[in-house]
Amino acid sequence: MKFSNMVEDAMQKEWIITNGLGGYASGTVAGSNSRCYHGLLIAALEPPTNRKTFFAKIEERVLINEMYHDLSCNQYKETIYPKGLDYLKNFEPKPFPKWNYQGENWKVEKNVLMPQKENTTLINYKNIGDQTIDLELHPLYSFADFHTTFQENTETDFYSEFSENSFKTYAKYGAQPFFTAWNKGVFTENRSWYKDIQLAVEKERGLPDSTDYYRIGYVTCRLKPDEEIILSFSVDEITKSVDISQKYRKTITDSEDFYSPKNEDFYTDLLASSKQFLVYRQSTQSDSIIAGYHWFSDWGRDTMIAMRGLTISVGDQKASKSILKTFLEYVDQGMLPNRFPDNTSDQVEYNTIDATLWLFVALYEYHQRFTDTEFMEQNSSILQSILQAHLDGTRYNIHVTEQGFLYGGQAGVKLTWMDAIVDGTVITPRIGCPVEINMLWYNALQIYNLFCKKLNHELNHEFLEVISSFEVNFSKYFINSEGTLYDVIVPNTSADTSFRSNQIYALSLPFTVLNQEQQKIIFEALKYKLWTPFGLRTLAEDDAQFIAVYEGNQWNRDHAYHQGTVWPFLLGEYYQAFFKLYGNSEENKKRVVDELKELRAHFYVENGLHCISEIFDGALPLDGKGCIQQAWSVASILKLYADFELHTIDSNSI
């Protein structure tokens, strides 16, 4: 990616690398920070949660022929300073972030890497020019929860204990220590606050947008051509320069294997990107999935949906089994956790109606992919207990109606994926029988019966009766006069006529109660009203509640979240339905690949580089919004490519 003083472009594009613990390093291509979530070491102290920013950024200067050339960049209220973009010539996001800076008679390459399963960031500067240069590096520190900005205060004094080529720092008394080390050069203590750095994205989001950083000192080093300096920032002690160099070399090799597959195409780049979401959860000592970067943790619903593409379809049985085992162990009153708490002393949350039902779909696809009958046998009793708990009634008034439908919800509680809530008010209240919940319920029953047949278990007649009632009543209650589906019904009482994307699940899930003609009517309506190249709208544009743009403060954003906003992850379900209805011929595969071109371009050159955003505007979806890297956004497209081998006909044009 070439740059020629394109300030706005480079300050808007973001990069991210992760460490498999929930920690990460991220920033803008320009080197400035535009979010409170940006930093060069955001460490997960209780993986994958309790994330804190320790190392915010680094100010770099090249000295040659008695002239300084600043490489860094910061946004202040009245100006951008320094303007290192004047020297930025190229940036590459993989296999790790790499910058090339160049002046009239000097060239410097900068790399940022994170070893896996460590809260450590390594930064390398190499003289790739023909003349000797002096490099001056000023690390800037922070000490704050990653959801917040950092401000100068009397508590933090950044007390440091110095050794040769390293020092240990306590931001304040009793705090988690962190370590700074370098393999060559001289450190000079020179303490100072960098005040009122402006965070442009936080301002757009109506959040605190000014932050302070702290400098303890700086490292100077003379580099001859082809020489390099490596710095390490970690919550784990690293003191020997040889250890830093060895760790850097190993991390380069690991990163090339982890992020840069041998074949250069969209599918393999997606596959590499998808690995950023797989993390180790300390409290359960198992694999988990981060829902999105920068700010989400691991959620039950997101995990069940995303793992279908991130681990199952791509053949990672070990990770798939680890994730499924963990959630199966935490079933309570027939429900899966919606969220494991950030603090291990807090209670696990169970406020979700659909995560448990998605478990059945994930298990079905797991069995289809790996034929692990033993695992199904081991957990069949848990699956039966889940279904029975729903029949008997469980939390939040979740129960089965006489029509065989699954009902749930109570005032002030968000249970479905359309879960935005502002000041205690649920924006899209869906108390009753939501359409996607009921298709998931039907699939859960059918999948359990399928497992029983494969395992030669006796079928549960009560479950069979519910299936029969459901099949008899679904069309009568859910199909409207247009031949499409109501979003939420309360049998014999009310029906929500909002035309929403939730009805796609009546077509895309393994089992359906609709005939092909009914399905095609719904699909064509979805295509006409909700499809965009970046995802499906959550509400039709002609609805009075439709909100065209996702922007502003949290109140405005949450009101728009499911009121027309486009979600990329729904494209996976849309094209699964397309292939089921119209066949997966070569022609249809080419059509899908062609229709994904704009999303593919977004992946490579917009917003988060080698990322797929969480959402897009409903009216004119162009720029990514929300998280820059969302698990189920990436997973849904990855699953399409894996399931239908779309990479075999992908033109690779961006």
Secondary structure as GFF3:
##gff-version 3
##sequence-region A 1 654
A	DSSP	alpha_helix	7	12	.	.	.	ID=ss1
A	DSSP	beta_strand	14	18	.	.	.	ID=ss2
A	DSSP	beta_strand	24	28	.	.	.	ID=ss3
A	DSSP	beta_strand	39	46	.	.	.	ID=ss4
A	DSSP	beta_strand	49	64	.	.	.	ID=ss5
A	DSSP	beta_strand	67	70	.	.	.	ID=ss6
A	DSSP	beta_strand	73	75	.	.	.	ID=ss7
A	DSSP	beta_strand	80	83	.	.	.	ID=ss8
A	DSSP	three_ten_helix	84	86	.	.	.	ID=ss9
A	DSSP	beta_strand	88	92	.	.	.	ID=ss10
A	DSSP	beta_strand	98	102	.	.	.	ID=ss11
A	DSSP	beta_strand	107	113	.	.	.	ID=ss12
A	DSSP	beta_strand	120	127	.	.	.	ID=ss13
A	DSSP	beta_strand	133	145	.	.	.	ID=ss14
A	DSSP	beta_strand	159	163	.	.	.	ID=ss15
A	DSSP	beta_strand	166	170	.	.	.	ID=ss16
A	DSSP	beta_strand	178	182	.	.	.	ID=ss17
A	DSSP	beta_strand	186	198	.	.	.	ID=ss18
A	DSSP	alpha_helix	200	204	.	.	.	ID=ss19
A	DSSP	beta_strand	210	223	.	.	.	ID=ss20
A	DSSP	beta_strand	228	234	.	.	.	ID=ss21
A	DSSP	alpha_helix	241	259	.	.	.	ID=ss22
A	DSSP	alpha_helix	266	274	.	.	.	ID=ss23
A	DSSP	three_ten_helix	275	277	.	.	.	ID=ss24
A	DSSP	beta_strand	278	281	.	.	.	ID=ss25
A	DSSP	beta_strand	286	289	.	.	.	ID=ss26
A	DSSP	beta_strand	292	293	.	.	.	ID=ss27
A	DSSP	alpha_helix	300	307	.	.	.	ID=ss28
A	DSSP	pi_helix	308	312	.	.	.	ID=ss29
A	DSSP	alpha_helix	317	329	.	.	.	ID=ss30
A	DSSP	alpha_helix	355	370	.	.	.	ID=ss31
A	DSSP	alpha_helix	373	392	.	.	.	ID=ss32
A	DSSP	three_ten_helix	395	397	.	.	.	ID=ss33
A	DSSP	beta_strand	399	400	.	.	.	ID=ss34
A	DSSP	beta_strand	406	407	.	.	.	ID=ss35
A	DSSP	beta_strand	421	422	.	.	.	ID=ss36
A	DSSP	beta_strand	425	426	.	.	.	ID=ss37
A	DSSP	beta_strand	433	434	.	.	.	ID=ss38
A	DSSP	alpha_helix	435	454	.	.	.	ID=ss39
A	DSSP	alpha_helix	461	478	.	.	.	ID=ss40
A	DSSP	beta_strand	488	490	.	.	.	ID=ss41
A	DSSP	beta_strand	494	496	.	.	.	ID=ss42
A	DSSP	three_ten_helix	501	504	.	.	.	ID=ss43
A	DSSP	alpha_helix	505	508	.	.	.	ID=ss44
A	DSSP	alpha_helix	516	529	.	.	.	ID=ss45
A	DSSP	beta_strand	531	532	.	.	.	ID=ss46
A	DSSP	beta_strand	535	537	.	.	.	ID=ss47
A	DSSP	alpha_helix	554	560	.	.	.	ID=ss48
A	DSSP	beta_strand	566	567	.	.	.	ID=ss49
A	DSSP	alpha_helix	569	582	.	.	.	ID=ss50
A	DSSP	alpha_helix	586	595	.	.	.	ID=ss51
A	DSSP	alpha_helix	597	605	.	.	.	ID=ss52
A	DSSP	beta_strand	615	616	.	.	.	ID=ss53
A	DSSP	beta_strand	624	625	.	.	.	ID=ss54
A	DSSP	beta_strand	629	630	.	.	.	ID=ss55
A	DSSP	alpha_helix	631	644	.	.	.	ID=ss56
A	DSSP	three_ten_helix	646	648	.	.	.	ID=ss57
###
